[in-house]
Amino acid sequence: ALDVKKGEAGAILRALIRKQSLRRGQNTLVVEFQIKLLTLIVSESETESSSLTASNGKNSWLKVLEDLITESDLGLKEFALDWLNKGINGYNDLDISKKLILLNFICDEALGTMKLRSYIDDQNAKIAEEKKAAKSKVAEAKE
């Protein structure tokens, strides 16, 4: 559903820990992943979605994130949003714990989308079928 490649999740966390800064025109793995999640979330909303960018402006992922935080029921109300006034520099200045809180929040919101829920349900059904087939083979082998 998110087209995450093998090893990418670990690379995203390592990049987050290294506090890699965004250079002009360059996205970090963390920002790219958050944009991917936010795009998934926005694609299911009633508002018309356009492609999100890492830069500041109308289609900035930070603007979508701000809207998501203010509209969410998931409890980030106490999370100060003043850093958003500085755009991507404000994000880069956040400490790792705040960035992890944001990443966790975005992941939680993405888990509420129909696309991701359907993908998870499909994967669970496949695993259940494989497990059932394996148990059947074991039972046959015992006979």
N, C-alpha and C positions, 0 to 999 in steps of 0.2 A: 504493500500500500504506500509506503514511503520510499521505496527503492533504496534502502540502506544496505550498503555493501558490507561483506564480511570484514570485521576489524574496524569499521568506521565509527561505531559507538565508542570504542576505546580511544580512538584517535580524537574524537570530539572532546572527551573528558580530559585527555592529555593536553589538548590545545587550550582548554579552559583553565587548567592548572598553570600552564605556562604564561598565562595572561598576555596572550598574543594580541597585539594592537592592530587595528585596521589601518592600513595605509590607503591613500587615495586610490580608489578604483579596485581595491582588493578586499575580498570577503574572507573572513576566517571560517574554518569548518563549523565553529559554534554558531556564528551568525547565519551561515548558509542553511544549517539544520533548522534553526529557529524560523527562518524565512519559509522553509519547506513546510514546517508544522503550521505556521500561521496561514500560509496559502491554503492548506487543507481545511483549516477551520473556517476561513473566510469564504471558501468555495461553497460551503454549505449554508452560509447565512443568506438572508433575504436580500442583502445589499449587493449591488453589482460589484464584482471583484475585478481588479486589474492586477497585472503582475506587480509584486512587491519588490522594492529595491532596498539595497543596503545604505543608500545615501539618505540625506535628510530631504524632506519634502512631502508632497501630498500622498505619494505611494510608498512612503517609507514604512518599513516593517515596524519601526518604533512607534509610528502613529497608530498602526493597527494594534500593536501591543498595548499602548496606552488605552485605547478604546476598549479592548478586551478586559483589561484590569478593572477599569471603572464600571463596566457592565456586568462583570462576573459575580457569581454567588460563591465562588470558591475561597473567599476570605483573604484576599491580598489588600484589603482596605487599609490596613496599617502600614503598608509598604509605601514609603514616600516616593512620589513621582517627580520631584524637583529636578532630578538628574536628566529627565527627558528634555528639559529646556536647552541642554547643551548638545543634544543630538547624539551622534555616534560617539563623540568624545565623552559624553556623560556616561554612556554604557561602558566604554573602555575603562573609565575611572572607578566603576563599581568594584567592590571587593569580591572575591570568589564566592563567598557565602550568598551574597545578593544575586550574583549571576546564576548560582545553582538554584536558588529559590525561584527565579524567573524561568529557568529551563524546566524545572519541575512543574511550575504552574502551566506553562505552555503545553507540556506533555499531558497533564491532566485534562486540559481543555480539548486537546486533540483526541484523547480517548473517548470523549463524548460525541464525536462525529459518527455519522452513520457509516461512512466509508471505512473508518478504522474498526468500528465495532463489527461490521460485516466481515472484514478481513480476519479479525480475531476469531469470530464464530466459525468461519470456514476452516481456519487452521485447526481449531479445536475438534471440529467434526472429522477432519482428515486423520488427526492423531488418534481419535477414538476408534475410527475404522481400522487403522493399522494395528492398534492394540488388540482389538477384537479378533482380527485375522491372526495375529501372533498367538493369542491364547488358544484359538481354534487349532492351529498347527501343533502346539504343545500338547493339547488334549488328544489329537490324532496320533501323535508320536508315542504317547503313553499307552495307547491301546494295542 
